[in-house]
Amino acid sequence: MTDQAVDTDGVKLSEDTSAEGQFLGRARELKELRADIERAGLDTIAGRKAPRARVLLIAGKPGSGRTALAGELVRQVADRYDHGVLRARLSEPDGTPVPTERTARELLTALELPTPAGASEDDLSDILRAALADRRAVLLLDDAADAEQVDALLPDTPECLVVAVSGGPLTGIADVRPCTLGGLDTKSALELLTRYTGAVRITVDPVAAEGLVEVCQSQPSALTLAGGWLAARPQAAVADLAKHLHTESDEGTPLSRVFRLVYGSLPSPAARILRLLSLAPAGQVDPQTASALAGCSVNGARAALDDFVTAGLLRALDSPLPQYEVPGCLQPLLRALAETQDRPAELQLARARMLERTVRLLQSCRAITETDSPQVREKLLGVPSSLRFPHPRAAADWLRLSQPALLASARLAVADGELDTLARRLMSQLVRAMVAHFGTRAAAPELYGIHRLVLDVAVRRNLPREQAAALLNLADLDAQTGRTTEALARYRAALDAGREANDPYATGRAMESVGGAHQELGDHDRAADWFGRALAQRLARDERAEAARLYGRIGAAHTYAGRYGEALRNWRAAVAGYRKNGDVPAQARALSELARVQEYAGRPEESLLTCHEAVEWARRAEDVRLQAALQLRLADTLDRLGDPASAALHRSTAERMLGEELQEGAPAPESLEHDANACEIRSTSAED
């Protein structure tokens, strides 16, 4: 067996995780694992229903073929599970455990389920368990660092199966079925070598071939490198390689000894590219990344990467784009080489080149969506062809496929601490590209993590303006997902940071947002107070459009609090402000809200007159849906005034307008309050 199944970073939902015909050996282990699926657990023996999914553990050292065995097992049993296979890698390439929050979020995304931005680890684990409660699926959890990682993701249903891959036991998980891997059987090991060398070179010297297998201790990773070395040297005999390895010192594992030989045979430029791949984020590499790390051409990097695949040093990923992965078992060896053969300054320069290239790719990825602008088109023409995308679809595909590596780049850049300027540029361009291609709502979970990284850098570098921006963005996402109390705390912190930076935009935005959070929490008095503070700043800066809008927000807060006199005064001020600014649609909406408050205040005649005025301004604004909603409001008011005939006339007018809108394909509004363009008061309180 060879460990050629892809150890994906992130999560993949698939029906088939290992190609049939690529797998060798491990018949006994597969038979035992499949039997373990059917074997009664401790709960069943005790007469209880199993409360959780069955857990099978495949334990072995990196390079032992543990991931390939897990993939083959899953492939063989996948047809029993109607909802397919979920894959997740639980450790970073450097061995750092992946936070459960990130893994649960990626699993939910693979299930095409929403993942609330900023949700806690426990909340996401609960959502995942609930999602799997009525599914029959297989979870393949690769490279688990400890039992806690696996336990947090276990489905609470025996209908699911969990296949965990780890370097050791998962102590603490009840009734786990372990399978510990050693080397391949000799027949399978020789067949693996044959795939690289051809049958003749093995059969002409079977003793030397078996000796090579013995030196490699039948480890798939070591045999793969040995096979690649022989494939690159058709004239070399198997005995030559076995002799080389026998003369090597006994230090290290079989894999490290074979790797030293393979690495030592590489030309100097290729060896440098290979060891710099240890800096690639999430262990994923593409020609652009390799080119930037090594400072060579993209075509040269692509050729080197393909050579590494042939030599067994890289894996080519099944992707529409040329993408590769550094095997996890080689990561520590490459990292050690980079640290010993390259100066720290050279490694830092390679990281900086990689981040700069990524920033430029993200700029190009976003700019391709703005080609309506002549300035953007001209700017794109000045970008090197290797950094340009032919059309927006190609850019979106690149962004989607590269997203795990891009997010890992941001995390690594922030953790580095020495490249904060590049890290800030990278995160800024990543946010803009994701919003441009996916939209703010769809990208919110990833944006939340990026804004937290921005905040970390801003705090570390004492950049209050950027602290304020990050806090505002995080608070907005908190507010959108119903965590209003958390949002309020962040808005207040953003206000403090904005004041420290003397940033009027941030302070004004924060004050208004604090008011909005208080209003969401039902504290309308404080909401009106904070809106008033924001209004004072806008008036002092002569920002008339913003001031008119804030008058409306103050009027809404007073309306909810039942202070209709104050509400009327502020809505009139909003109407006057919009009139001065020449904003006809906003004036029509403000008049409609003024009419509603007049009705609440027990002034139906005044409300009727204001409604008529609002209808006229809505007609001038060519807002048909607003006109229809106002006609319905007029009908309700006339009913209260005892004029059902006129009310019926206005209702028929509204129905005619809405009918015309529906013929044009626009959805009919339920009421003015639910119109996306109607503004400050979106619903009436129970008190009203």
Wavefront OBJ file of the C-alpha trace (Angstrom):
o trace
v 0.000 0.000 0.000
v 1.128 3.511 -0.687
v 0.069 6.642 1.122
v -1.043 8.343 -2.085
v -4.480 9.291 -0.861
v -4.615 13.047 -0.463
v -4.302 14.297 3.121
v -6.501 17.284 2.408
v -6.252 20.375 4.561
v -9.796 21.426 5.325
v -12.905 19.407 4.581
v -14.122 17.536 1.551
v -17.570 16.036 0.955
v -17.333 13.149 -1.463
v -18.626 9.739 -2.349
v -15.199 8.234 -3.075
v -12.036 9.037 -1.163
v -9.495 6.643 -2.656
v -9.239 5.494 -6.240
v -9.635 1.745 -6.635
v -6.486 0.209 -8.066
v -4.151 2.686 -6.327
v -4.250 0.809 -3.042
v -1.864 -1.993 -2.100
v -1.864 -4.540 0.695
v -3.357 -4.160 4.177
v -5.915 -6.908 3.484
v -5.782 -8.139 7.084
v -6.194 -4.643 8.528
v -9.100 -3.870 6.205
v -10.828 -7.108 7.132
v -10.468 -6.385 10.844
v -11.661 -2.789 10.484
v -14.739 -3.813 8.513
v -15.504 -6.460 11.108
v -15.182 -3.841 13.854
v -17.949 -1.811 12.218
v -20.370 -4.692 12.660
v -19.088 -5.913 16.042
v -21.337 -5.206 19.017
v -20.146 -2.405 21.261
v -20.056 -2.296 25.026
v -23.457 -0.560 25.172
v -25.073 -3.203 22.972
v -23.608 -6.001 25.085
v -25.000 -4.270 28.170
v -28.436 -4.067 26.543
v -28.310 -0.310 25.873
v -28.608 1.543 22.589
v -25.308 3.008 21.431
v -25.516 6.749 22.130
v -22.840 7.864 19.680
v -21.176 6.949 16.417
v -18.801 3.991 16.221
v -15.157 5.172 16.238
v -12.455 3.254 14.390
v -8.867 4.359 15.030
v -6.042 3.846 12.546
v -2.833 4.583 14.421
v 0.624 4.843 12.932
v 3.554 7.120 12.315
v 3.379 9.682 9.498
v 4.366 7.932 6.300
v 3.048 4.542 7.391
v 0.135 4.710 4.966
v -2.437 5.413 7.652
v -4.356 8.006 5.620
v -4.451 5.769 2.540
v -5.784 2.884 4.625
v -8.473 5.133 6.096
v -9.392 6.340 2.615
v -9.627 2.815 1.257
v -11.774 1.686 4.181
v -14.106 4.608 3.656
v -14.283 3.903 -0.075
v -15.297 0.307 0.573
v -18.065 1.128 3.055
v -19.283 4.463 1.661
v -22.206 2.890 -0.179
v -23.748 1.959 3.189
v -23.970 5.613 4.188
v -26.507 7.595 2.195
v -25.079 11.031 3.002
v -21.547 10.427 1.790
v -18.166 11.077 3.380
v -16.921 14.114 5.274
v -13.159 14.580 5.520
v -11.268 16.870 7.882
v -7.636 17.270 8.839
v -7.218 18.028 12.532
v -3.581 19.172 12.579
v -1.631 21.839 10.720
v 1.405 20.744 8.685
v 3.653 21.743 11.600
v 1.648 19.559 13.992
v -0.364 22.351 15.623
v -3.908 21.140 16.400
v -6.599 22.798 14.301
v -9.160 24.575 16.541
v -12.397 22.609 16.782
v -14.343 25.749 15.893
v -12.630 25.895 12.493
v -13.088 22.183 11.787
v -16.773 22.219 12.771
v -17.340 25.279 10.595
v -15.702 23.606 7.597
v -17.716 20.420 8.123
v -20.940 22.429 8.218
v -19.911 24.249 5.061
v -19.285 20.902 3.374
v -22.825 19.924 4.392
v -24.019 23.192 2.779
v -25.385 24.409 6.096
v -25.096 27.964 7.475
v -22.309 28.686 9.943
v -23.004 31.768 12.086
v -20.081 34.171 12.015
v -18.250 34.296 15.321
v -20.146 31.375 16.861
v -18.306 29.630 19.691
v -16.723 26.196 19.496
v -19.461 24.649 21.640
v -22.235 26.219 19.580
v -20.759 24.989 16.313
v -20.224 21.492 17.719
v -23.874 21.429 18.798
v -25.016 22.614 15.365
v -22.884 19.933 13.701
v -24.256 17.182 15.938
v -27.798 18.346 15.261
v -27.099 18.320 11.525
v -25.749 14.759 11.659
v -28.500 13.471 13.962
v -30.724 12.415 11.059
v -27.975 11.526 8.596
v -26.017 8.382 7.784
v -22.531 9.622 6.998
v -18.865 8.750 7.470
v -16.474 11.217 9.112
v -12.816 10.696 8.234
v -10.839 12.706 10.786
v -7.222 12.713 9.649
v -4.134 13.489 11.720
v -5.920 13.862 15.051
v -3.630 15.309 17.709
v -5.621 14.115 20.728
v -8.884 12.560 21.840
v -10.500 15.908 22.699
v -10.456 16.965 19.035
v -12.277 13.816 17.958
v -14.692 13.792 20.886
v -15.885 17.338 20.102
v -16.934 16.230 16.611
v -18.527 12.850 17.358
v -22.121 12.556 16.084
v -24.682 11.619 18.715
v -26.086 8.840 16.567
v -24.971 5.246 15.947
v -26.024 5.656 12.301
v -22.772 7.498 11.572
v -19.254 6.093 11.443
v -16.093 7.933 12.473
v -12.709 6.845 11.109
v -9.946 8.635 12.985
v -6.279 8.714 11.966
v -3.722 9.464 14.661
v -0.178 8.824 15.776
v -1.259 7.122 18.989
v -4.212 6.020 21.109
v -7.265 8.198 21.668
v -7.529 7.707 25.406
v -10.829 8.961 26.755
v -13.122 7.972 23.888
v -15.241 5.016 24.924
v -15.282 1.803 22.874
v -12.796 3.013 20.245
v -11.542 0.239 17.943
v -7.776 0.674 17.296
v -5.760 -0.641 14.349
v -2.016 -0.040 14.655
v 0.017 -0.057 11.461
v 3.482 -1.418 10.859
v 5.181 -1.963 7.530
v 3.715 -3.476 4.377
v 3.948 -7.161 3.651
v 6.865 -7.985 1.352
v 4.704 -8.760 -1.679
v 2.893 -5.416 -1.494
v 6.146 -3.548 -0.849
v 7.729 -5.088 -3.957
v 4.624 -4.236 -6.001
v 4.903 -0.627 -4.853
v 8.511 -0.500 -6.071
v 7.442 -2.135 -9.338
v 5.047 0.743 -10.052
v 8.042 3.061 -10.241
v 10.769 0.831 -11.666
v 8.880 -1.602 -13.858
v 8.796 -5.358 -13.313
v 12.103 -6.190 -14.996
v 14.389 -4.374 -12.555
v 12.732 -6.155 -9.646
v 12.578 -9.654 -11.112
v 16.200 -9.662 -12.324
v 17.457 -9.133 -8.780
v 14.748 -10.173 -6.310
v 17.230 -10.525 -3.462
v 18.380 -6.910 -3.826
v 14.762 -5.767 -4.076
v 13.854 -7.594 -0.881
v 16.961 -6.109 0.742
v 15.788 -2.628 -0.251
v 12.382 -3.353 1.243
v 14.067 -4.477 4.432
v 16.210 -1.327 4.625
v 13.050 0.753 4.195
v 11.344 -1.387 6.861
v 8.471 -1.781 4.384
v 7.351 1.788 5.110
v 5.261 3.144 2.173
v 6.701 6.668 2.336
v 10.306 5.452 2.249
v 9.530 2.984 -0.552
v 7.806 5.731 -2.548
v 10.917 7.926 -2.403
v 13.125 4.960 -3.224
v 10.921 4.132 -6.216
v 11.039 7.729 -7.422
v 14.856 7.756 -7.153
v 15.077 4.576 -9.247
v 12.530 5.839 -11.799
v 14.667 8.936 -12.393
v 17.721 6.698 -13.038
v 16.753 3.964 -15.516
v 20.335 2.702 -15.665
v 20.648 2.237 -11.903
v 20.084 -1.220 -10.460
v 18.002 -1.828 -7.365
v 21.140 -3.212 -5.751
v 22.855 0.169 -6.238
v 20.217 1.936 -4.186
v 20.208 -0.752 -1.516
v 23.999 -0.433 -1.283
v 23.755 3.371 -0.947
v 21.265 3.041 1.891
v 23.291 0.329 3.629
v 26.299 2.639 3.722
v 24.164 5.471 5.199
v 24.481 6.010 8.914
v 21.858 4.327 11.076
v 20.681 7.672 12.400
v 17.044 8.521 11.885
v 14.120 6.622 10.420
v 14.127 4.733 7.116
v 12.221 7.651 5.625
v 14.811 10.212 6.724
v 17.665 8.088 5.347
v 16.014 7.673 1.939
v 15.041 11.339 1.923
v 18.651 12.417 2.550
v 19.752 10.391 -0.453
v 16.992 11.728 -2.702
v 17.536 15.318 -1.569
v 21.295 15.047 -2.040
v 20.811 13.951 -5.642
v 18.781 17.051 -6.572
v 20.361 19.968 -8.445
v 21.011 22.947 -6.184
v 18.154 25.144 -7.549
v 15.634 22.304 -7.221
v 16.858 21.464 -3.716
v 16.373 25.113 -2.689
v 12.834 25.195 -4.082
v 12.005 21.945 -2.289
v 13.132 23.031 1.159
v 11.426 26.431 0.804
v 8.136 24.602 0.243
v 8.126 24.057 4.011
v 7.026 27.715 4.222
v 3.930 27.128 2.075
v 0.725 27.850 4.048
v -1.292 24.777 5.018
v 1.200 22.630 3.122
v -0.526 23.545 -0.156
v 1.570 24.736 -3.084
v 0.851 26.082 -6.532
v 3.274 27.394 -9.177
v 2.702 31.002 -8.070
v 3.576 30.188 -4.451
v 6.680 28.201 -5.399
v 7.770 30.912 -7.826
v 7.474 33.606 -5.156
v 9.249 31.558 -2.479
v 12.196 30.698 -4.707
v 12.290 33.909 -6.726
v 12.086 32.047 -10.047
v 9.690 32.100 -13.004
v 6.231 30.575 -12.729
v 6.961 28.136 -15.562
v 10.204 27.071 -13.917
v 8.403 26.535 -10.620
v 5.678 24.468 -12.346
v 8.294 22.223 -13.971
v 10.074 21.728 -10.624
v 6.810 20.854 -8.866
v 5.942 18.269 -11.515
v 9.409 16.737 -11.119
v 8.872 16.543 -7.360
v 5.598 14.687 -7.936
v 7.388 12.164 -10.141
v 10.012 11.702 -7.435
v 7.352 11.108 -4.763
v 8.274 14.324 -2.928
v 4.914 16.028 -3.588
v 1.348 14.960 -4.263
v -0.666 16.480 -7.093
v -4.136 17.419 -5.843
v -7.279 16.578 -7.767
v -8.112 20.174 -8.654
v -9.027 22.203 -11.760
v -5.958 24.325 -11.005
v -2.369 23.053 -10.727
v -2.181 22.472 -6.982
v 0.119 20.278 -4.935
v 0.549 19.180 -1.348
v 3.671 18.566 0.696
v 3.244 15.156 2.408
v 2.910 15.577 6.143
v 5.694 13.059 6.796
v 8.166 15.241 4.836
v 7.214 18.550 6.454
v 9.572 18.256 9.476
v 12.437 17.100 7.244
v 12.026 20.039 4.862
v 11.642 22.487 7.735
v 14.858 21.246 9.357
v 16.728 21.631 6.065
v 15.439 25.175 5.568
v 16.473 26.179 9.071
v 19.974 24.745 8.718
v 20.804 25.616 5.097
v 19.136 29.032 4.726
v 19.821 32.086 6.829
v 16.864 33.471 8.825
v 16.956 36.630 6.702
v 16.650 34.548 3.519
v 13.660 32.668 4.898
v 12.035 35.929 5.941
v 12.615 37.341 2.466
v 11.035 34.239 0.914
v 7.969 34.664 3.149
v 7.761 38.344 2.198
v 7.945 37.513 -1.529
v 5.197 34.931 -1.106
v 2.925 37.370 0.763
v 3.589 40.158 -1.759
v 2.710 37.817 -4.647
v -0.466 36.762 -2.843
v -1.463 40.397 -2.288
v -1.021 41.158 -5.986
v -3.045 38.108 -6.988
v -5.852 39.169 -4.651
v -5.768 42.704 -6.084
v -6.089 41.272 -9.589
v -8.814 38.858 -8.398
v -10.889 41.767 -7.096
v -10.131 44.135 -9.983
v -11.469 41.711 -12.609
v -14.938 42.296 -11.116
v -14.658 46.048 -11.750
v -13.818 46.122 -15.454
v -16.658 48.581 -16.135
v -14.244 51.245 -14.935
v -11.750 52.503 -17.590
v -9.216 53.229 -14.848
v -9.409 49.638 -13.575
v -9.088 48.236 -17.112
v -6.016 50.359 -17.696
v -4.514 49.277 -14.399
v -5.126 45.597 -15.222
v -3.277 45.978 -18.515
v -0.199 46.998 -16.525
v -0.318 43.794 -14.448
v 2.020 40.975 -15.604
v 0.168 38.283 -17.514
v 1.061 35.673 -14.885
v -0.942 37.661 -12.305
v -4.002 38.343 -14.467
v -7.240 36.394 -14.609
v -8.978 36.003 -17.995
v -12.484 36.622 -16.609
v -14.342 36.945 -13.275
v -15.320 33.260 -13.218
v -11.676 32.189 -13.344
v -10.849 34.602 -10.515
v -13.743 33.314 -8.389
v -12.679 29.694 -8.970
v -9.104 30.511 -7.951
v -10.304 32.313 -4.832
v -12.596 29.445 -3.824
v -9.994 26.725 -4.358
v -7.197 28.751 -2.745
v -9.265 29.949 0.209
v -7.861 27.459 2.780
v -4.299 28.395 1.844
v -5.111 32.116 1.752
v -6.649 32.026 5.224
v -3.664 30.025 6.445
v -1.363 32.664 4.906
v -3.118 35.355 6.911
v -2.853 33.369 10.146
v 0.838 32.596 9.584
v 1.657 36.185 8.651
v 0.056 37.488 11.840
v 1.740 34.815 13.965
v 5.122 35.680 12.413
v 5.018 39.153 13.927
v 7.777 40.509 11.690
v 5.719 41.083 8.548
v 2.789 43.007 9.947
v 2.680 45.549 7.118
v 2.386 42.805 4.521
v -0.040 40.924 6.772
v -2.328 43.970 6.971
v -2.246 44.422 3.178
v -2.931 40.725 2.659
v -5.955 40.722 4.973
v -7.319 43.928 3.460
v -7.141 42.539 -0.081
v -8.496 39.153 1.005
v -11.565 40.795 2.566
v -12.176 42.906 -0.551
v -11.793 39.962 -2.920
v -14.125 37.720 -0.909
v -16.774 40.430 -0.655
v -16.495 41.163 -4.389
v -16.927 37.527 -5.438
v -19.007 35.922 -2.684
v -20.801 38.841 -1.000
v -20.550 39.974 2.628
v -23.229 37.632 3.936
v -21.841 34.470 2.321
v -18.274 35.283 3.356
v -19.177 36.439 6.895
v -17.775 33.395 8.780
v -14.362 33.757 7.136
v -14.439 37.551 7.384
v -14.986 37.292 11.135
v -11.746 35.370 11.532
v -9.850 37.817 9.327
v -11.103 40.834 11.281
v -9.958 39.159 14.507
v -6.485 38.784 12.992
v -6.530 42.456 11.934
v -7.428 43.388 15.507
v -4.528 41.306 16.839
v -2.049 43.144 14.616
v -3.579 46.549 15.389
v -3.315 45.942 19.132
v 0.236 44.623 18.835
v 1.334 47.619 16.754
v -0.758 50.112 18.728
v -2.752 51.288 15.699
v -5.958 52.731 17.166
v -7.494 53.627 13.799
v -7.217 50.027 12.626
v -8.373 48.776 16.014
v -11.516 50.858 15.610
v -12.142 49.543 12.083
v -11.651 45.899 13.117
v -13.861 46.295 16.181
v -16.621 47.901 14.119
v -16.490 45.092 11.560
v -16.557 42.407 14.248
v -19.399 44.146 16.072
v -21.435 44.376 12.860
v -21.055 40.625 12.337
v -21.970 40.000 15.995
v -25.079 42.125 15.587
v -26.101 40.317 12.382
v -25.963 36.954 14.154
v -27.994 38.078 17.175
v -25.114 38.573 19.649
v -26.222 42.113 20.411
v -24.645 42.326 23.867
v -21.249 41.316 22.464
v -21.738 43.770 19.614
v -22.484 46.589 22.063
v -19.251 45.926 23.977
v -17.235 46.004 20.751
v -18.945 49.180 19.513
v -17.970 50.898 22.779
v -14.382 49.672 22.426
v -14.364 50.955 18.832
v -15.550 54.347 20.092
v -12.630 54.522 22.517
v -10.172 53.538 19.781
v -11.676 56.042 17.348
v -11.350 58.836 19.880
v -7.734 57.858 20.555
v -7.035 57.969 16.812
v -8.982 61.232 16.441
v -10.950 59.566 13.656
v -14.316 61.336 13.208
v -15.696 58.643 10.906
v -14.979 55.840 13.383
v -16.320 57.788 16.373
v -19.496 58.830 14.558
v -20.080 55.348 13.231
v -19.436 53.825 16.660
v -21.808 56.216 18.473
v -24.592 55.489 16.014
v -23.954 51.749 16.265
v -24.040 51.897 20.075
v -27.439 53.525 19.735
v -28.582 50.839 17.322
v -27.456 48.089 19.719
v -29.354 49.707 22.604
v -32.428 49.947 20.410
v -32.130 46.272 19.490
v -31.934 45.474 23.215
v -35.121 47.481 23.842
v -33.447 50.389 25.655
v -34.961 53.151 23.524
v -33.994 55.984 25.874
v -30.294 55.185 25.584
v -30.692 54.589 21.871
v -32.109 58.095 21.381
v -29.320 59.550 23.535
v -26.547 57.903 21.488
v -28.200 58.800 18.192
v -28.322 62.374 19.483
v -24.566 62.322 20.208
v -23.869 61.063 16.702
v -26.190 63.753 15.304
v -24.324 66.502 17.149
v -21.065 65.381 15.554
v -22.625 65.265 12.085
v -24.091 68.743 12.494
v -20.740 70.101 13.690
v -19.115 68.707 10.541
v -21.972 69.983 8.336
v -22.760 66.469 7.089
v -26.349 67.197 6.175
v -27.333 63.899 4.554
v -26.120 61.911 7.554
v -27.783 64.372 9.923
v -31.152 63.935 8.188
v -30.843 60.162 8.463
v -29.989 60.420 12.182
v -33.021 62.604 12.826
v -35.028 59.688 11.484
v -33.284 57.192 13.766
v -33.961 59.423 16.778
v -37.593 59.702 15.703
v -37.813 55.917 15.485
v -36.365 55.469 18.980
v -38.850 57.972 20.467
v -41.682 56.238 18.628
v -40.784 52.882 20.152
v -40.623 54.564 23.574
v -44.094 56.066 23.080
v -42.866 59.686 23.104
v -44.775 60.706 20.015
v -44.211 64.440 20.424
v -40.425 64.027 20.294
v -40.810 61.520 17.498
v -42.859 63.961 15.388
v -40.346 66.752 15.951
v -37.433 64.585 14.776
v -39.267 63.147 11.782
v -40.170 66.669 10.666
v -36.498 67.595 10.979
v -35.616 64.556 8.869
v -38.138 65.591 6.186
v -36.724 69.115 6.146
v -33.183 67.803 5.883
v -33.967 65.525 2.963
v -35.822 68.364 1.245
v -32.795 70.662 1.538
v -30.541 67.933 0.196
v -32.857 67.284 -2.743
v -33.212 63.591 -1.820
v -36.744 62.976 -3.106
v -37.006 59.196 -2.343
v -35.753 59.686 1.218
v -38.142 62.609 1.711
v -41.083 60.451 0.608
v -40.135 57.706 3.047
v -39.610 60.124 5.903
v -43.066 61.630 5.237
v -44.578 58.146 5.320
v -42.990 57.512 8.720
v -44.188 60.916 9.947
v -47.736 59.987 8.914
v -47.501 56.728 10.813
v -46.372 58.459 14.012
v -49.199 60.991 13.650
v -51.619 58.099 13.496
v -50.058 56.545 16.619
v -50.397 59.912 18.350
v -54.147 59.976 17.672
v -54.087 62.563 14.886
v -55.719 60.717 11.953
v -56.638 63.899 10.036
v -53.014 65.127 10.114
v -51.838 61.619 9.188
v -54.210 61.632 6.204
v -52.811 64.924 4.897
v -49.207 63.798 5.406
v -49.937 60.520 3.622
v -51.261 62.398 0.608
v -48.113 64.530 0.573
v -45.963 61.407 0.855
v -47.804 59.803 -2.075
v -47.042 62.850 -4.217
v -43.323 62.737 -3.361
v -43.230 58.959 -3.900
v -44.768 59.544 -7.336
v -42.043 62.074 -8.126
v -39.455 59.558 -6.929
v -41.048 56.911 -9.208
v -41.211 54.508 -6.262
v -44.264 52.420 -7.150
v -44.056 50.075 -4.203
v -43.872 52.941 -1.739
v -46.886 54.531 -3.432
v -48.805 51.254 -3.098
v -47.900 50.902 0.583
v -49.001 54.492 1.211
v -52.283 53.853 -0.569
v -52.897 50.944 1.828
v -52.075 53.170 4.786
v -54.509 55.805 3.462
v -57.169 53.104 3.209
v -56.629 52.046 6.832
v -56.775 55.653 8.027
v -59.962 56.341 6.086
v -61.560 53.230 7.585
v -60.833 54.611 11.051
v -62.312 57.970 10.018
v -65.524 56.261 8.870
v -65.113 56.564 5.075
v -65.131 52.955 3.774
v -65.901 53.983 0.189
v -62.748 56.091 -0.133
v -60.799 53.374 1.682
v -61.922 50.803 -0.900
v -60.840 53.120 -3.712
v -57.317 53.453 -2.274
v -57.067 49.701 -1.751
v -57.989 49.016 -5.366
v -55.361 51.559 -6.442
v -52.742 49.782 -4.326
v -53.732 46.389 -5.750
v -53.449 47.735 -9.295
v -49.966 49.133 -8.591
v -48.810 45.900 -6.991
v -50.258 43.918 -9.895
v -48.202 45.961 -12.341
v -45.101 45.396 -10.180
v -45.710 41.626 -10.157
v -46.067 41.601 -13.945
v -42.609 43.191 -14.115
v -41.213 40.429 -11.883
v -40.795 42.380 -8.641
v -42.009 40.795 -5.367
v -44.979 42.447 -3.731
v -44.232 44.033 -0.351
v -46.304 42.827 2.578
v -46.296 46.330 3.975
v -44.269 49.476 3.980
v -42.376 48.302 7.059
v -41.004 45.259 5.202
v -39.951 47.149 2.084
v -36.180 46.940 1.815
v -36.107 50.599 0.865
v -38.359 51.846 3.658
v -36.207 52.963 6.442
v -36.030 53.671 10.079
v -39.036 51.980 11.687
v -39.117 48.435 10.351
v -41.786 47.146 12.733
v -44.094 48.510 15.351
v -43.712 47.661 18.985
v -46.325 45.763 20.952
v -46.991 48.912 22.947
v -47.997 50.772 19.814
l 1 2 3 4 5 6 7 8 9 10 11 12 13 14 15 16 17 18 19 20 21 22 23 24 25 26 27 28 29 30 31 32 33 34 35 36 37 38 39 40 41 42 43 44 45 46 47 48 49 50 51 52 53 54 55 56 57 58 59 60 61 62 63 64 65 66 67 68 69 70 71 72 73 74 75 76 77 78 79 80 81 82 83 84 85 86 87 88 89 90 91 92 93 94 95 96 97 98 99 100 101 102 103 104 105 106 107 108 109 110 111 112 113 114 115 116 117 118 119 120 121 122 123 124 125 126 127 128 129 130 131 132 133 134 135 136 137 138 139 140 141 142 143 144 145 146 147 148 149 150 151 152 153 154 155 156 157 158 159 160 161 162 163 164 165 166 167 168 169 170 171 172 173 174 175 176 177 178 179 180 181 182 183 184 185 186 187 188 189 190 191 192 193 194 195 196 197 198 199 200 201 202 203 204 205 206 207 208 209 210 211 212 213 214 215 216 217 218 219 220 221 222 223 224 225 226 227 228 229 230 231 232 233 234 235 236 237 238 239 240 241 242 243 244 245 246 247 248 249 250 251 252 253 254 255 256 257 258 259 260 261 262 263 264 265 266 267 268 269 270 271 272 273 274 275 276 277 278 279 280 281 282 283 284 285 286 287 288 289 290 291 292 293 294 295 296 297 298 299 300 301 302 303 304 305 306 307 308 309 310 311 312 313 314 315 316 317 318 319 320 321 322 323 324 325 326 327 328 329 330 331 332 333 334 335 336 337 338 339 340 341 342 343 344 345 346 347 348 349 350 351 352 353 354 355 356 357 358 359 360 361 362 363 364 365 366 367 368 369 370 371 372 373 374 375 376 377 378 379 380 381 382 383 384 385 386 387 388 389 390 391 392 393 394 395 396 397 398 399 400 401 402 403 404 405 406 407 408 409 410 411 412 413 414 415 416 417 418 419 420 421 422 423 424 425 426 427 428 429 430 431 432 433 434 435 436 437 438 439 440 441 442 443 444 445 446 447 448 449 450 451 452 453 454 455 456 457 458 459 460 461 462 463 464 465 466 467 468 469 470 471 472 473 474 475 476 477 478 479 480 481 482 483 484 485 486 487 488 489 490 491 492 493 494 495 496 497 498 499 500 501 502 503 504 505 506 507 508 509 510 511 512 513 514 515 516 517 518 519 520 521 522 523 524 525 526 527 528 529 530 531 532 533 534 535 536 537 538 539 540 541 542 543 544 545 546 547 548 549 550 551 552 553 554 555 556 557 558 559 560 561 562 563 564 565 566 567 568 569 570 571 572 573 574 575 576 577 578 579 580 581 582 583 584 585 586 587 588 589 590 591 592 593 594 595 596 597 598 599 600 601 602 603 604 605 606 607 608 609 610 611 612 613 614 615 616 617 618 619 620 621 622 623 624 625 626 627 628 629 630 631 632 633 634 635 636 637 638 639 640 641 642 643 644 645 646 647 648 649 650 651 652 653 654 655 656 657 658 659 660 661 662 663 664 665 666 667 668 669 670 671 672 673 674 675 676 677 678 679 680 681 682 683 684 685 686 687 688
